[in-house]
Amino acid sequence: MLEFPADFPIKIMGRMHADFAKTIIGLLEAFNAEFDPKCVEMRSSRAGNYIGLTVTIRAFSQSHLDDIYSCLSRHPMVLVVL
């Protein structure tokens, strides 16, 4: 079980797009104004068709974390959220 608030790593994957990271960062900032974009790690696939982001977010409750996952999962640019 997590104790909140908690720093929580999330991996977000999508097709390569110039605005992917900027879009995801904007979504995360909407959930936490203190989100630091400098903590985003980006990695492209070998062929360059996909991009993966690893971010660490501060979750204040289980419902807050669930809302973040739900928002990310529903976004049309996102293929997978782990």
Disulfide bonds with the S-S distance in Angstrom:
none
